[in-house]
Amino acid sequence: MTTPGDASDAVVRMFLERLFVRTPHRPSGAEPQVLIGRLPPGWDIPLPDDAKVVGSYVPMDFQVRLVLDMPGQFDQAGEKLVQALTGGGWRLQTGMGMRSGGFMPSSSSPAFGRMLVDERRRRTLTLTAMPGDGGLTDVRLDLNSDPQAFASRERAERMGAGHDIMSVIPPLTPPPGMRQSGGGELMTWAV
């Protein structure tokens, strides 16, 4: 068995290829890429100066997952990233995929999430920031420039405009140490 200190570059590459490249769901002809410490070419994303690119995963030519480290608390780092993105032409999207009120999903760790759209280049971005190691925030950016996905998002946004019924209900989260379960009209909280 290989331990982290014994892992050679070849072993790491083999692991990453098996984990990300050789999957049964990969479209034929697509050659996924794993890029360490850098963004893929052509995916210019406005990032704050203190954001460190850990790596990128490019499963298809229109999808990218970026992994970043940023200093500070996850919510502050998330807001700083949103400011950089909106300053670079991205628009914060509301009412699509993010619940604004009612029973909010619980998770085992706190996280910051936002959805943004780049109308000019017809791209979408999902931002997730969570506490990382050593006082850093672990940030994931999922970018998509698929024209069909963008058109579907536009249709859904037009149909749902002004109909976010959950926005009139404040966010309801479980008390500290409790987990939410159930669905629909019945929600329970358990230790």
C-alpha positions in Angstrom: 0.0 0.0 0.0 1.3 3.5 -0.9 1.3 6.2 1.7 1.1 9.9 0.9 4.9 10.3 1.5 5.7 7.5 -0.9 3.4 8.6 -3.8 5.5 9.4 -6.9 4.3 11.7 -9.7 3.5 8.6 -11.8 1.3 7.1 -9.0 -0.5 10.4 -8.5 -1.1 10.8 -12.3 -2.4 7.2 -12.5 -4.8 7.8 -9.6 -6.1 11.1 -11.1 -6.6 9.5 -14.5 -8.6 6.6 -13.1 -10.6 8.9 -10.9 -11.4 11.6 -13.4 -10.5 10.5 -16.9 -11.5 6.8 -17.2 -15.2 7.0 -16.2 -18.1 5.3 -17.8 -20.0 8.6 -18.3 -17.3 10.3 -20.4 -18.6 11.3 -23.9 -16.7 9.6 -26.7 -13.9 11.7 -28.1 -13.7 14.0 -25.1 -10.2 14.0 -23.4 -10.6 15.3 -19.8 -7.7 17.2 -18.3 -6.4 17.6 -14.7 -4.3 20.8 -14.4 -2.3 21.3 -11.2 -2.0 24.9 -10.0 -3.5 26.6 -13.0 -6.6 27.5 -14.9 -7.3 25.9 -18.3 -6.5 28.1 -21.3 -9.4 30.2 -22.5 -11.2 30.2 -19.1 -10.4 33.7 -17.9 -12.1 34.1 -14.5 -11.6 37.3 -12.5 -10.2 36.2 -9.1 -9.1 38.2 -6.1 -5.3 38.7 -5.8 -5.2 36.4 -2.7 -6.9 33.5 -4.4 -4.5 30.6 -5.0 -5.4 28.2 -7.8 -5.0 24.6 -6.5 -6.0 23.0 -9.8 -8.6 22.5 -12.5 -10.6 19.6 -13.8 -11.9 19.8 -17.3 -14.2 16.9 -18.1 -15.4 18.4 -21.4 -14.5 21.4 -23.4 -17.5 23.3 -22.0 -17.1 22.4 -18.3 -14.5 23.2 -15.7 -14.2 22.7 -12.0 -11.7 25.0 -10.3 -10.3 24.4 -6.8 -9.0 27.5 -5.0 -7.6 28.3 -1.6 -8.4 31.7 -0.1 -7.5 33.2 3.3 -10.1 34.0 5.9 -13.6 32.8 6.9 -15.5 30.9 4.2 -18.4 33.4 4.1 -16.0 36.4 3.8 -13.9 34.7 1.1 -17.1 33.8 -0.8 -18.4 37.4 -0.7 -14.9 38.6 -1.9 -15.0 36.2 -4.8 -18.5 37.3 -5.7 -17.3 40.9 -5.8 -14.4 40.0 -8.1 -16.7 38.1 -10.4 -19.5 40.7 -10.5 -16.8 43.4 -11.1 -15.6 41.3 -14.1 -19.0 41.1 -15.8 -20.7 38.2 -14.0 -24.2 38.7 -12.6 -25.4 37.2 -9.4 -28.4 35.0 -10.1 -31.3 34.8 -7.7 -34.2 32.4 -7.6 -32.5 29.7 -9.6 -31.2 26.6 -7.7 -30.6 28.5 -4.4 -33.5 28.6 -1.9 -34.1 31.9 -0.4 -36.5 30.9 2.4 -38.4 28.1 4.1 -36.7 24.9 5.4 -33.1 25.1 4.4 -31.1 22.0 3.8 -28.8 21.0 6.7 -25.3 19.8 6.2 -22.5 18.5 8.3 -20.4 21.6 7.7 -21.2 25.3 7.0 -20.9 26.5 3.4 -21.4 29.6 1.2 -23.0 29.1 -2.2 -23.9 31.4 -5.0 -24.9 31.1 -8.7 -23.6 33.6 -11.3 -24.1 34.1 -15.0 -22.0 35.7 -17.7 -24.6 36.9 -20.2 -22.0 38.1 -22.7 -20.2 34.8 -23.0 -23.2 32.7 -22.2 -21.7 30.9 -19.2 -22.9 29.9 -15.8 -20.9 29.4 -12.6 -21.7 27.8 -9.3 -19.5 28.9 -6.4 -19.2 26.9 -3.2 -16.9 28.0 -0.3 -16.4 26.0 2.9 -13.9 26.0 5.8 -10.6 24.5 4.7 -7.4 23.6 6.4 -4.9 26.0 8.1 -7.3 29.0 8.3 -7.9 28.8 4.5 -11.2 28.6 2.7 -11.7 25.8 0.2 -13.5 27.2 -2.9 -15.0 25.2 -5.8 -16.1 27.0 -9.0 -18.1 24.9 -11.4 -18.2 26.6 -14.8 -20.4 25.6 -17.7 -20.4 27.2 -21.2 -22.7 24.6 -22.8 -25.1 26.6 -25.1 -28.0 24.1 -24.5 -27.7 24.4 -20.7 -27.5 28.2 -21.0 -30.7 28.3 -23.1 -32.5 26.1 -20.7 -31.5 28.3 -17.8 -32.7 31.4 -19.7 -36.1 29.7 -20.3 -36.5 28.7 -16.7 -35.5 32.1 -15.5 -38.1 33.8 -17.7 -40.9 31.4 -16.6 -40.0 31.7 -12.9 -39.4 35.5 -12.9 -41.2 37.0 -9.9 -42.6 33.7 -8.7 -40.2 32.8 -5.9 -42.9 32.0 -3.3 -40.2 30.9 -0.8 -38.7 34.4 -0.7 -41.6 35.6 1.6 -40.7 33.0 4.2 -37.5 33.5 6.2 -34.8 30.9 6.0 -35.5 28.1 8.6 -32.4 26.2 9.7 -32.0 23.5 12.3 -30.8 24.5 15.7 -27.1 23.9 16.4 -26.3 20.1 16.7 -29.5 19.1 15.0 -30.0 17.5 11.6 -32.9 18.0 9.3 -34.7 15.1 7.7 -37.9 14.5 5.8 -39.4 16.5 3.0 -42.5 18.1 1.6 -44.7 19.5 4.4 -43.2 17.4 7.2 -39.8 18.3 8.5 -38.2 16.9 11.7 -35.0 17.9 13.5 -33.0 15.2 15.3 -29.8 15.1 17.4 
